[in-house]
Amino acid sequence: MPIYYSYKTTTGPSSEPITLSEAKAQLRVESDFTDDDTWITTAITVVREQVESFTNRALMPQSFELAVSEFSDEIELPKPPYSSLSSIQYYDLDNALQTLSSSYYLVNDYTEPAVIAKKTDQTYPETYDRPDAVRIAFSSGYADAASVPASIKQAMLMLLTDLYDNRSASSSHLNTVKIDWTPAVLNLLSTNKAILY
């Protein structure tokens, strides 16, 4: 039976890789001109979300929950770079939620994505038949904006410029606007794209 994976964000980032000042400098908007500040701030978030989706990465610190249909010897954690593991819970054969002791596994964060690996002398408990039988709470993201690779930030600034230059067509529906993935942007992001599962 195939193993089912899904994940969700439980706590989003509290800041962005690009500041409003950095964005305005890229867009050649004077610092004392504030009429577009709200639009630019929203656009920074939109671009970050698009880049995270394209690269399969978490650019800023945030928390996730991975749901897996059953235990396996190795479980990859999505949205690198990995930061920390909060807990592993599972539904036992009575469909009751239990917390797995850390004595069963170790986290290999020398690989990307990070992997939860079962210790060779351990056997995982049996689980109830449900798609979220195992729930893994973890955190990912670069430590701060300064730690985000320069190539990613440059690609974000280029995407932001494209949105700003064409904002008359996207102002009303910025969250659903089509991002223009130019060859230059794709080249900058290609080396940072994480391959998952």
Beta strands, then each sheet from edge to edge (+ up, - down):
strand 1: 5-11
strand 2: 62-68
strand 3: 74-76
strand 4: 82-91
strand 5: 97-99
strand 6: 105-108
strand 7: 115-118
strand 8: 134-140
sheet 1: 1+ 2- 8+ 4- 5+
sheet 2: 3+ 7- 6+
end
